[in-house]
Amino acid sequence: MTVPPSAALAAEAGQVQIDVHDGIATVRFAHPKGNSLPGALLRRLAAAIETAGRDPAARVVVLRSEGAGPFCAGASFDELTRIDSPESGHEFFMGFARLILAMRSCPKFIVTRVHGKAVGGGVGIVAASDYAVASETAAVKLSELAVGIGPFVVGPVIERKIGLAAFQQLAIDATAWRDARWAERHGLFASLHGNLSELDAIVDGLARRLAASNPAAMAQMKQIFWEGTDHWEELLPTRAAMSGTLVLSAFTRQAIAAFKS
């Protein structure tokens, strides 16, 4: 099942597709600019996760992006430059909040295939997964401070996954890449693989085993794994407002323009 944007906005909005086969719901997203995340794509991606979570034919969700480049380049800079009010800024960053909350509340395990680099919100997607398998080229970076904002919305889920000290390293040194082995060592990735064929084999094998497992047991395990996050329903919108206001500052406007150029 494809969730298509209008033809006129297809290139800018990107694509989200869901396929369910043998108990595995595969959710794919793509965007021509490094699998970046404009608001429309974030909305459809959250909706796809919710749909997969409700589908009785799906017992596990595999999340992946397309292409051979980055796994996810993070927030759409084109869209960031068009934000013109605190309200529109809040709504844009709520896209990340809603996606994280959808992944958190999905009653099925989400296994994410990370084939390349992940930046900003892309790191948040990986951290919100229940299990992430990556290639050895899947470096990570939180670049938000470098463009005048901060990883406020994705911060709670990344800190929960890798711990405060490692999150601080990513958030403060915002121009530095951490390689895939750093990410594996800190728990962001469960395992690393040298080529895409090996990566796909590992993801497929795990997904098949989970699809054959007890759905009730997995749902209860997921509830346990995410204990202590109920307050995120209020926390993440507050964090989205912080980013939505900062993105309007002269400092941030100049930083984004310099980054794009």
Protein Blocks (a to p, Z undefined) as FASTA:
>chain_A
ZZdddfklmmmnopaddddeehiacdddddfeloiacfklmmmmmmmmmmmmmmmkbcbd
cdddedjbdfbgbjafklmmmpcbfklmmmmmmmmmmmmmmmmmpmbdcddddfbdcehj
lmmmmmmpmbdcddfklccddfklmnopacfklmmmmmmmnojklmmmmmmmmmbccdfk
lmmmnomambdcfbfklmmmmmmmmmmmmmmmcfklmmmmmmmmmgoilmmmmmmmmmmm
mmmmmmmpmklmmmmmmmmZZ
